[in-house]
Amino acid sequence: MGTEEDRQYYTCRVTMDGERLYCLWYTNGSDGVAADGGRLLLWRSEGAARDHAARRGLRLVDGPGEPAAYDMDLLLGQEIEPSSFPLKDALDAWNLLDDIARTIGHAELVRRSDDAWGLHARLSSTVLCHLLNTIPEQFSTEDLGELVSLLRLGKEMVKDRCAVID
């Protein structure tokens, strides 16, 4: 497990209720997000998030192109239909929301994510099969319903436990 000094930070864009906000996600053996006092820190622009990282001496890694984007409006506005649901995007968003929940101590989402680990494995396997053009493992509308329920809880967590910085 890495130390705080080993953390590599990346900017991520999260779209919720039509608003684009930016967070600082890090990795160093364990993943998390910039937070303060149990609140997720969000900025209204990528530049403001980068300025915060520079002021705090955080090691910000420039990724190729645009920051990772998580569009909660798109994911939660979809029909729950296994054949057309953007599964990879939803799994990526779940992973980010799980990192946020663990960083800020949101016990309910952490517990629900842990309880749904089998679902995560099935859906991840399905995404991998699609990428490899092999026959995917079967998953159901109920599986997707559970995933959407987790995403909704995560969105509410972000709205309730964030500090938006201009």
Steps between C-alpha positions, in 0.01 A plus 500: 500500500646837397534809714326835462811637331478220240148600390450583136203731445283527189217738419162340434185664363166405655175616338197511728171683452643674195803640686859403424717478811859383547656289771855387571527121504819333621664163496794363699411141577163613627277742314316803628407861437594839638277560801484719806325411822294219347394714204593438138674801348362603160588793273300673229794490256792271432733800534375569852558135597850515353572826685395335826732206432790737425440706818493182711807351332302200372667302223257550213551266205410627156311228325458478124228739381188574699456400865306185581129583472212357700158609373250411769219671305557269203536185713196565716285610208546173309246229451602198703547268204799263509560514125539881480604616847847670508639237735869596490418865576271392785766273650759780476257735678431237769874464559540878540199523732637211707835683532314814608292308755807339653686833514222699667370213714154446347425171675180413312654516151815318616283222650280475190804494270660228709176300500476533121852376425363195316293731280809710429693189398221380266463838334878550471527159337230600252687822410823302453324247277367781279849651472643161402208421269417182688162382622410706807384357828129547539369774723147609562281805517500444877881521503483831315226619735732438795783683321276799427386500864866520612564784253198691632619459857846616393359806327302593812815448710694740279222761512466470878867474593686733269656842526493681166785746468489772236 
